[in-house]
Amino acid sequence: MRMLPMGSDAVLVEVTDLAEAMALHARLAAAPPPGVIDIVPAAATVLVRVDAAVLPLATARAWISSAATRPAPTTSAPAAVTLPIRYDGADLDELAAALGASREALVARHAGTEWTVAFTGFAPGFGYLVGAGWGLDVPRRASPRTRVPAGSVGLAGVFSGAYPRETPGGWQLIGTTDAPLFDPHADRPALLVPGAVVRFDPSRSRVRGSDAAPRVAPDPTTPTASATPAPARGIRVIAPGLQATFQDAGRPGRAADGIGAAGAADPAAWALANRLLGNRDGAAAIEVAVGGFRAVAERDLTVVVTGAWAPVEIDGRIGDPFVPHVWPAGTELHLGGFLAGARAYLAVRGGWDVAPVLGSRSTDTLSGLGPAQLRAGDVIPVGDDVAGPVPVLPLHPWGPPPAGTDAVPLDIPFTFGPRADWLTPESIRLLAGETWVVSAAADRVGIRLDGPRLERSRAEELASEGTVPGAIQVPPAGHPVVFGPDAPVTGGYPVVGVVTAAGRSRLAQARPGDRVRLRPTVRGASDAQRG
């Protein structure tokens, strides 16, 4: 058993194989001490994430070592599930040829295998299935798809799995299921849970399992942000701009179920907005990307804008960001193009009153959890998340977020990650020494950095393992991707570093074309590995 660093608040515990990973996860999950946030099992690892202020990493490591020697707890196996499938995947024919088999033989082998949910991750409701006698090791795609349709059934490594909703993904697609894999409003949100036996049946038109009752799958295209009109309305959205979502502190602690944390991309800016209005700490704000947001107040409101430097136009008059403003009923607020930064937080005194999902009002753009992204015509009521009066501010110490230039790139601190040794020494030097450019492929899921191609020292596939926000992954194409708040909770590309919390906030305000410099806070990959 090896303990590898995963940023300042997590440890990746590496064991020999899947069976050991499952056994270790069972022992750790049986009695976690206060301060443990997530325990995420994967193919041959278990990720343990903690609140370091409550449980220091050194103490967490000692607990992991002690728990690993305890007897495994006994649990009852969940009921079996049968999934309908159509073998119509885009990669089926090419994959069969690459494996030296006919299409019909690969289909028969997949449908004839009894699968078991080894662990969940990547996205809510996504189960990693292992098959007795399956015996194939399928390489992922060299470059992941930006869009994999909901219900797609794929193969990667020794695993099979089904995508609960449309997401990016690098698995080889062989079929489609219409089974409702995840419903956040159900008593058991995920249809596939660890330990369940799963069979694929091309002759079935719906899911059949010994305990499976008919379920209604959530429609991710149905807006949930708007509320039924009521006397306590707040605003009516005219235009959301490029993207506008509700955000709060997110959903920490659910990664083992495949549910990412989400939450504000720039947590410091979101928290400041609530403080400036006298709101409770967890009140939801609207995160506006780039600008273009317009809305009309349906009653008198007090609002503030933080994060990006976004002049606040109310009823034709321009006001400063980071200053509370009265927004009279019947007038329009407009956030035009930002002068600096990429994400602004529009907070209202009392917070935006949208329905929480799994304990949070955050919109998760990858999984589809939480309120829908705002659209024209949405009516958003105001809540009562008020802690005290609007504070008096004698000083105005905030300014625009810096932009990264060739002369002065943005400084992004990071620590080397658990798979830094998967890079060549020259690539490690490039990662921490070159100036990178924020690409147009930048959103809440992740930011790809353009620059020199990073070469790996190892050519084999990496089995899926847990990740954290800020993780720096290097796909085979060689361009690093920094995970954002809506990133998947597991991934199959090596994590060579983890950006700090301060660095993540800076990246949240970076625009395409900005220059950044990744600054290591641990000297050398080998030092990180020993950590």
Buried (B, 14 or more C-beta within 10 A) or exposed (E): EEBBBBBBBBBBBBBEEBEBBBBBBBBBBEEBEEBBBBBBBBBBBBBBBBBBEEBBBEBBBEBBEEBBEEEEEEEEEBEBBBBBBEBEBBBBEEBBEEBEBEBEEBBBBBBEBBBBBBBBBBBBBBBBBBBEEBEBEBBBBEEBBEEBBBBBBBBBBBBBBBBBBBBBBBBBBBBBBBBBBBBBEBEEBBBBBBBBBBBBBBEBEBBBBEEBEEBEBBEBEEEBBBBEEEEBBBBBBBEBBEBBBBBBBBBBBBBBBBBBBBBBBBBBBBBBBBBBBBBBEBBBBBBBBBBBBBBBBBBEBBBBBBBBBBBBBBEEEEBBBBBBBEBEEEBBBBBBEBEBBBBBBBBBBBBBBBEBBBEBBBBBBBBBBBBBBBEEEBBBBBBEBBEEEBEEEEEEEBEBBBBBEEEEBBBBBBBBBBBBBBBBEEBBEBBBEBBBBBBEBBBBBBBBBBBBEBEBEEEEBBBBBBBBBBBBBBBBEBBBBBBBBBBBBBBBBBBBBBBBBEBBBBBBBBBBEBBBBBBBEBEBBBBBBEB
